Amino acid sequence: MKIGRVSHLGRVRMVVVDEAGAKVAFIGGSFASHPNPVQAVIERRITAAELDRLKDGEAGFADVSFLSPISAPVRNIFAVGKNYTEHATEFDKSGFNATSGASAVPAFPQIFTKATTSLAGPTDDIRFDPTHTASVDYEGEIGVVIGAECRNVSKADAIDKVFGFIALNDVTARDLQKNHAQWFLGKSLDTFCPVGPWISTADESPVESLRLQTWVNGELRQTGVLTDLIFDVPTLIATLSRAMTLLPGDIIATGTPVGVGIGHTPPKFLQDGDVVRVAVSGLGELNNRVRTR
């Protein structure tokens, strides 16, 4: 099942997505007026069969505008730094690593968070003030959406706790990331976490099928597959759940592959008018234009 939210004829609707047919089916019933319907589906463990009975018309992709599938995250987005080997090396060599001196490839998952207010939709503008940051970078990623409350999950059981996967861009202000040492501020500017256009459930998008690509102004910058992570999805879930209870709707950004802006000489930071496209097999595409205030 692929599930999301769209704007259609001035109304926000939850939808089930038919990617192959390039169309969506609107979901009615109580979900038609729910302020955070996809979150409710995850929490209530609503099945595809149950949603089928609530279908209320359809429309083509060209007739709708996709929004962030989850309208209000339950809490900060979890994210993982340096989780592809080549990216760990390019970041360590970039001059923006405030913890340089340690091994480029981490021995343990490096976890940080992005503020809930950083969330943006798949076609929303990425906005920032150039007097605040002069080094904004893209990081195409694959996000994991947790489907059930869980604590102390074993790696063997971790995938059973996944609702699905989502395309994500972990936009980063590199100067703020370095200057403040802790990454939170540089990762949490408003609009710095575009997601969507839909969530694809784990049964429909298995880990081994997920391939990521990122373009800036049509230039291919990143290619990666989820099976190449240093710390795989089960390890990330086991690590996080050992420390805290994971909640339905939690999003874990799994890390970005090699090819970010700071990996180039000179660095290729985002500028006003740039368009960043992140595509993940089975998860659709993000297309976000950069706007400076």
N, C-alpha and C positions, 0 to 999 in steps of 0.2 A: 504494500500500500504506500502511495505517495500522498502526503497531506500537507495543506498549506492554507494561506489566506490571500484573498485578492480583493481589489477594488473593482466593482462592476456597476456602472450606471449610478455612481455616487454612493454606493452602498458597499460596506465591507462584509465579505462572505467567507466562511470556511469552505474549502473545496477538497475533493479527492481528485488527484491529477492522473490523467491518461497521457503520459509523456509521448508514447508512440503515436497516438492519435492527435497530439497537440491540442487537447481540450481538457476542460475541467468540469466536474459535476458539483453543483452547489449542494450544501448540506443544510437541511432545514431543521425543524423541531426546535428544541431548546437551544441548540448550538447557533441558530440564526441570529440570536440577540446576545449571546454570551460574549463578555468583553475579552476573554482569552481562551477561545474555544479549543485550539490545538493543545494547549496545556491541560485543559479539562479532559480531552480524549486520552492523553498520556496518563494522567492521574487515575482516571476511572477504568483504564485498560479496555477501552471501547474497541471492539473488533471491526475488521473491514466489513463483515457481514451485517453488523449492526448499523454501520454508516450507510451501507447500500440501501437499507430500508428507509433512510431519511433523505435520499437524494431528491432534489427539487429543481430540476432543470439543468442545463449545461450551456457552455459557451466555449468558443475557441480561444487559444492563447492570445490571438491578435485583439480580442475584445475585452481583455482583462489586464489589470496591472498587478503583478505579484507584490506582496508585502512581506515583511518578516513573518515567518510562520508562527512564532511565539511573540505575542504583542507585548508581554511583560515578563521578563525572566524572573524565576523564583529568587535568584540571587546572582552575584557576580559570575561571569563566565570564567571557568577554569581554563588555563592554557599551559602549554608545555614548551619550554625553550630548548633549542639545540637538540632536536630529536631525529634529525637526519645527519649522517656522518659528514657529508660534504658541506652541508650548511653550518654545522658546528665549527668546522675548520674556517669557512669564509667569515663567519662572525668573529671568531677569535682573532683573525688577522686584520679585521676592519678598522681597529682603533676605537670602536665604540663599545667594547666590552669592558665594563667597569670592574670585572672580577678576573681580568687576564692574569696569567701566571699559573693558574690551575690547568689541568689537562683540557685540551680543546673539546674532547668528547667526554661528556659527564659520566660519572659512575652511578649516579642516581637521577631519576627524573627531576628536572628543574621546573617547579610548579609556580605559577604566578596567576593573578586574576585580572580581569578587565571589568570595569564598572558596568552595572546594568545600563546606565545611560549612554554607553558607547554603542549600544545595539542600533543597527540601521538595516533597512530593507535592501533587497537585491538590486534595485535601481536608484536608490537614494544617493545624493551627492556626498562625497567625503569632504568635509569642511574643516579648515583650520586657519588660524591667524598667522601669517608669515612673520609677524613680530614676536610671536610666542615660540614658534619652532621653525627652523629652516632646513630640516632634514627628515621629511616624512617619507616613509617607506611602506611598501606593500609586502604582505606575506600570505600567499594563497595557502589555505589549509583545508583539511577535512575534519569536521566536528562530529563528536559522538554525543548523542542525546540519551540520557539515562531514562529508563522506563519504569523502574521500581525502586522504592526506598530500600537502601541496603547498607550494611555495615560489615566490615571484616570479610569481604568477598574474596574467595580464592580465585587464582587465575583460571582454574578449570571451570569455574561457574560464572566468570565475569561476563561473557557474551550474552548469557541469559538475562542479564540486567540491562541490556541495551535496547532502547526502543527503536532507534534508527540513526541515520547519518545525515549530515547537512554540509553544504559548501559554506566556507567562511573565509573572510579576509582579516587577518590580525594586523591591521594598520598600526604603524608604530612611529612615534616621534623619536628618532634615534638620539638626538641631542639631549632630550629630557630623560630618555632611558639611561644614558650614560651619566649625566650630571647628577641625577638623584640616586644612582646605584641600584636601588630597588626599582623594578621595572614598572610598577603600577601606574605612575603618572604618565609615563611615555606611551603606555598602551591604552589609556582610558579616556582620551579626549572624546567628546561627543562625536558620533558618526564613525568611530574608529573600529567598529566591528560589524561590517555588513554580513548578513547571513541570508540563506534561502537558495532558490526561490521556494523550495519545499523540503520536507523531511521525508526520506525514504526509509521504510522499516527494514530492520536487519535481515529479515527473511528474503526481501526483494533485492537488497544491495549488500551481499556478503563482503567481508573485508577484502578478500582476494580480488574482487572485481573493481575496487575503487582506485581510479587513476586521476590525478590532479594536473591541471595545466593553468598557467597564469600568463596573460599578455598585458603589455602596456602600449597603448596606441597601435595595436596590431602586431607588435613585436613579441614573439614568444620568449619569455624570460625563465619560466620554471616548468619542470615536469617531474612528477614523483608518483610513486604508488604506495599505498598504505602499508603494504607488506614489507617496505624498506625501513620502517621506523626502528630506531635504536631500542626504544621501549615501546612494545606493542600495546594494542588496546587493552588486552587483559591485564598487563602489568600496570598500566596507568590506573585502571579501575581498582585493582587490588591495592595499589599504593595510596590512592586517595581515600578509599573506604577503610583503610587501616587507621587513618587519622581522624576521619569524620564520617558522619552519616551522609550518604549521597541521596538526593531527592529526585523524584520524578520531574523531568524537564531540565535538570542540570545539563549544561553544555560543556563538553571538554574539547578544546581545540588541540589537536594532536601534534602540532608542530609543522614547520614549513620546510620544503626542500631547498636545495641550492638554487641560487639565481636571484636573490633579493637585490635591492638597489645598492646596498653597501658592499656587495660582492664585486662590483664593477670598479674599474679604475679609469677616470674618477667615478665616484658614486653617482648613481642615477636616481636622484630623489624625485618625488612626485611634484609636479608643477601645476598651476592653475590651468584647467582645460584638459589635462590628461584623462584618459579613460582606462580603467583597470578592469580587465575581464578575467574572472576565475571560473573555470569549468571543471566539474567532476563527473565522471561517468555515472549516469543514473541519477545524479543529484541536481542536474540543471546548471545554470550559469548565473554568476553575479556580473553586472555591468554598471560600474560606478564611476561617475565623473568627478574629478577633483575641482573644488572651488575654494579659493582663498577669500577671506572676508575683507 
